[in-house]
């Protein structure tokens, strides 16, 4: 193995697991946090230097963006799994085939999402009962954001390739550069040129273009089977089929999850700009906390993918429990820190007392117990690392979409209380977690039984 590969890869198949998982996970969590900083800086800049309506316009778009892109984010997860399996099997030819297929998939999905996002921006925001004084600003932000979505998808799929071999540091470095670009351009476009939501959307798209260019540069200079040869990129249908078998159910899970959040956001919109803006501000801290769970999800998928591919089942269950425990613990610490200093953290986004009131309600009823979401997130990721994707998707569809819609349409109308609306999140997390852990236990028993036979 050459020096470049040994420096950027992690040996997931041999030796102790705990420190390797932590070394893999910390840059991955930091990368997700930096990506969210794009949105947080957008929200903070317009909230402080434009208006509360502009803050609501940017913040209310988060569920819509997630709804539209999550299917393809799931496919990138599928890419991570199949490349990890090939690494565990030491199948260099299949690694090359998978990477070429991933490159084409990233480009096509990005272009498709660009057209879709621009086309449905106004209809979907109207269906969500976005207030009239927020609607036009929200449409402007969403359309400009989706002009740059091909760059976002290229970076996401490229990062999946690097993660599959254990490299989470270089995507982090790229996002550091892109984050600086985004922040500087935000301040220039909003404060100097008074471009409001259009300015922050343009800044985010430019930052995404920078991150895409840098990830492509890394991949075309990578050595061995991980090198991206643009001239020889071809779709290998066998690899694409496996990628979709794992990725599409995961993406559908994300879409359904996001759809349930769109339904909840529609209910939030009914409380006016103060609820929209306050919820959007508090949501940032849910994202930052969740990213630790998501990072251990990534570790579970990649470590389990390689070890399952290599037939090392004794390590698979240990990886699951390490990721579960650390995901819940790190998320809980963030939850409690942000809630403890709610006034300070919400004050970074707004000084409007009406907005602050709603933000505090969300933090004290949702954020404070968000860590229980690790129960179903890590369990689902562990099963996907073993190639099982449909069953976790069905559990999540019931536990999020169905339960949340029942809550919004059957329970809330009898009380019309914002605090009660917020309780839809912990209620659905607890039910989904119990179901997913039960499913994991059944699947793991079946895997062990098959291995014995």
N, C-alpha and C positions, 0 to 999 in steps of 0.2 A: 504493500500500500504506500502511495506517495505521501509526502509531507503535508501537501495541501489537504488531502482527504482525511488524514489522521487528525489534523487540527480542527476541521470543521464537523467531523462525524462523532457520534457517540456509539460505543459498543453496547448495544442493548441486550445482547444474547449471553453475556458472560459476566460474572462477578456480582457484587452487591448492587441493589437496585435504588435504595433511598436517595443517595446523593446524586446519582445519575438522573433520576426523575426530577429532582430539584434543579439541577443544572440545566436540564432541558426546559423546564417549566418557567423559570423566572424570566428569561428573555421573551418567551411566548406571551406571558402575562403583560410584560412591559410593552410589547408590540401592540397588543390589543388596546391597552390604555392609551398609547400614543395615537392609534387610529381614532379612538373615541374623543381624544383631545381635539381632533379636527372639528367635530360637532360641538364640543363644549366651548371651544374658542369662538365658533360661530355664534352660539347662543349668548355667551358672555359679552361679546363685542356689540351685537345688536341690542342686547338688553341694557347695556350701560351707555351706549353712544347713539342708539337710534330710538326705539320705543318699546313699551311692553307688548304692543301688538306685533312688532317685528320679532320679538323674542318668542311669542306664541306661534308665529308663522313658521319659524325655523324648527322649534321644538315639536310642533304637532306633526311634522313630516317624518319623524323617526319611525313610527309604526308602518307608515306607507312604504318607506324605503326598504325596511326589513321584509315586508310582505313580498315585494317584487323581486328582491335579489336572493332570498333564502333558498330557493330551489337550486340555484347554481352554486351557492355556497355549499350546499349539501353534496353536489357533484364533486367539488374540490376536495371534500372530506373523503369521498369514494376514491379519488386519485391518491390521496395520502395512504389509504388502507392498502390498495393494490400494489403500490410501489414498495410499501413496507413489507408486504408479504413476499414480493420478489427479492427484496434484500435478504430476508430471512432464509429464502431458498437459494440464495447466491446465483440467481438467474439474470445475468447481465443483459442478454438479448431482450428479455421481456421488460427490463428496466428501460432500455432505449426505446422500445416500442411504446411503452406507457407514457414516457416523457414527450415523445412526438405527438401522441394523441392528446395529451393534456394541453399542449400549446395551441393546437387547432381548436379544441373545445373552449379554451379561455377566450380566444378572439371571437368566435361565433356567438358565444353566450353574451359577451359584452356588447356587441352590435345589436343583438336582439333586444337586450334590456334597454339600450339607449332609445330605440324606436318605441318600445312599449311604455317606458316611463314618461316620455314626452307626450305621448298620445293620451294617456289616462290620467294625467295630473289633475286637471280641473274636474272631470267627472268623479273621480274617487274622493277628492277632497270635499266636493259638494255633497256626496252621499254620506260623508262623515259628519255632516252638520257643522262644518267649519264656519264660524261667525263671519258675517259680511265684512267686518272691518279687518279681518285677518286673511280672508280667502285669496285675494289677488296677490298679496305678498307671499303666501304659502305656495301658490301656483308658480310664481316666478322662481322661487328658490328651487322647487322640485324639478322644473324643466331644465334649469341650468345645471343642477347637480347631475342629472341623467345624461347630459351631453358628455360628461367626463367619466361615465360609468365603465366604458371599455377599459380605461386605464386601471380602475379599481379591480376589475376582474382579472386582468393580466397579473397584477401584483398578488392577488389572492391565490390564484392557481400556481404561480411561480413559488410562492412561499410554501405551498403544500408539497412541492417537489423537494425543497430544501429540508422541510420538517421531517419528511419520510426517512431521511438519512441522519436525522438528529441535529441538524443545523438550525437553531433558532436565533443565533446571535446576529447573523448578517441581515436577516429581515428587520431586526430591531434597529440596527444602524441605519438602514435605509429610511425607516419611519422617523428616526430622529431628524434626519435631513429634511424629509418632507414636512414634518411638524413645524420646523423652524420656518420653512418657506410659507406654510399656511398661515402661521401667526403674523408674520411680517406683512404679507399681502392683505390679510384681514384688516389690520390696523390702517394700512394705506388706503385701501378701497373704501372703508367705512368712515374713518375720521377725516382723511384728507379730501377724498372725492365724494363723500356723502352718498355712497351707492347702496347703503342699507343691505337688505337681504340678497340683492343681486351681487353685491361685492363679496359677501362671504361665500356664496355659492361658486363664484368664479375662482376665488382663492382656493377652495377645496378641490375643484377640478384640476387646477394647475398643480397642486401638491400631489394629487393622484397620478398625474402624468409623470412627475419627477420620480415617484416610487416605481412606476411601471418601467420606465427607462432604465433605472438602476438594477432592478431584478432581472431584466432581460440581459443586461451587460454581464451580470454574475453568471447566469446560466450558460451563455454562449462561451464563456471562458472557463467553465467547470471542466474537470478532467474525468476521464473514464466514462462509464455508461450514463452518468448524470448530465453530460454535456448536451445542451440544446443546439442542434444543427438546424437552423431555420430553413435552409434550402432542401433538407431531407425530411421535413415534417410531413408525416402522413397519418391518416386515421387508421389505426389497426382495430378492426371491428371487435376482435376478441377482447382487447383491453378496454375498449369503450363500453362493451356490453357489461363487463364485470364492474367497471367504474359506475355505470348507471344503476346496476342492480343494488349496489350498496348506497350510492349517492342520492338517487332519486327518492327512495323512502326517507332518507335523512333530510333531504331538501323539502319534501312535502311536510315532514314534521315541523320544520322551521317555518314553512308558509302557514300551516294551520295555527301554529303558535302565534305568528305575527297577525294572522287574521283575527284571532281572539283578542289580541291587543288593539287592533283597529276597532273592534266592536266596543271594547272598554274605552278607547280614546273618543269614540263617538259619544258615549255617555258622559265622559269628562267635558267634552265640548259644550254640552248642554248647560253647564254651570258658568259659562262665560269666560272671558279672556283671563281673569284672575286664576281660575282653576287650571286652564290650559297652560299658562305660563308657569304657575307654581309647580304643577305636575311635571312639566318639561325640565324645570331646574332640578327637582328632586330626582328625576329619572337618571340624570347624569351619574349620580352616586350609586344608583343601583347597577348601572353598567360597569362602573369602575370596580365594584365589589364582585359582580358576576364574572368579570374577566379572570379572576383567580380560579373559579370553578371551570371556566372554559379552557384555561391553560392546562389544568389537570385532565380535562376531557381530551385535549390534544395529546397529552402524554399517554393516557390510557390507550387511545387509538393506535398511536405509533409503536409504543413498547409492546402492547399486546399483539398488534399486527405482525411485528417481526418475530416475536417468540412463538406465536401460534403458527406462523408460516414455517418456522424451524422445528415445530413439533415439541417445544419445551413447555408443556402444559403446567409443570410444577411452578413455573414463574408467573404464569398468566394470572392466577387468582391473587397472588401476592401483589402484583402490579395494581389490580383493581382496588384492593383495600387500602394500599398506600395512597393512591390517587383520591379515593373517596374521603379518607380522613383528612388529608392535607387540603383538599378542595373546600370542605366544609369549614375547617378551622380558619384558613386564611380569609375566606369570605366573611365569616362571623366577626373577625377582628376589624375588618373594614366597615362592616355594617354598624358596629357599636361605636366606632370612632367617629364616623360621619354623623350619626344620630346624636351623640353626646355634644357635638359642636355644631348643631344644626343651624343656629343663627349665623355663625361665621361662614359656613360653606354655602348656604343659600344666598348670603349677602354678596358672594362673588358674582352672582348672576343678576341680582335685582335689588333695588332699595324700596320697591313698592310694597307697603304693608299688606295690601290685599293679596298680592302674589305670594308674599312670605307666609301668610296664614295657611294657604292651601299647600304650599311646599312642605311645611312642618307636619301637616296631617298625613301626607303621603310618607314622609320619612318615618314617622312614629308608628305607622300601621302596616307598612310594607317593608321598608328597608331593614328595620331592626331584626326581622326574622327571615331574611332572604336566604340565609345559609342553608336552610332545609332543601332548597332546590338542588343541592349537590346530590341528594339521594337518587333522583331520577336521571339527572344529566350524566353523571359518571357511569352509572349502571348501563345506560343506553349506549354510551361510547365504548364501554368494554365489550358489549355484545357485537357492536359494529366492527370492532377490531378483530373479532372472530368470524366475521362475514355474515352475521345475522342482523338484518336491518329492518325488515317489515314489521315484526312483532313490536319492537320498541316504538315504532312510528304509530301503530294503532293505539298503544297505551297512551301515548302523549296526546293523540287526537282526542281521545275521550277525556283525559285528565285536564286538558287545557281548553280546547275549543268548546266541547260539549258542556262541561261544567261552568265555564265562564259565561257562555251564552245563556244558560239557564239562570245563572245569577243575575245577569244584566236585565234579561227580559221577563223573568218570573218573580225574582225576589225584590230587586231594587224598586220597581214601580210602586210597591206597597209602602215604601219608607222614604224614598227620594233623599237619601242622606249620603253625602260625599264620603264620609268615613266608612260607611257600610260598603260603598262601591269599592273602596281600596282593599277591603278584606277579601275580595275575590281572588287576589293573588296568593296569600298564604293558604287559603282554603284549597285552591287547586294544586298548589305545590305539595301539600301534605298528602292528598289523595293520590296524586300521580306518583309520588315517591314510594308510597307503600306498594302500589301496583307494580312499579318497575323493579323494585328490589325483589319482590316475589318472583317476577318473571326471570330475573337474572339467576336466582337460586335454582329454579327449575332447569334453565338452559345449562348451567354449569354442571348440574348432576348428570344431564344427558351427555355432555361432552366427555366427562370422566368415564361414564359407562361405555361409550363408544370406543374410547381409547383402551379400556381394559379388554373389550371384546376384539 
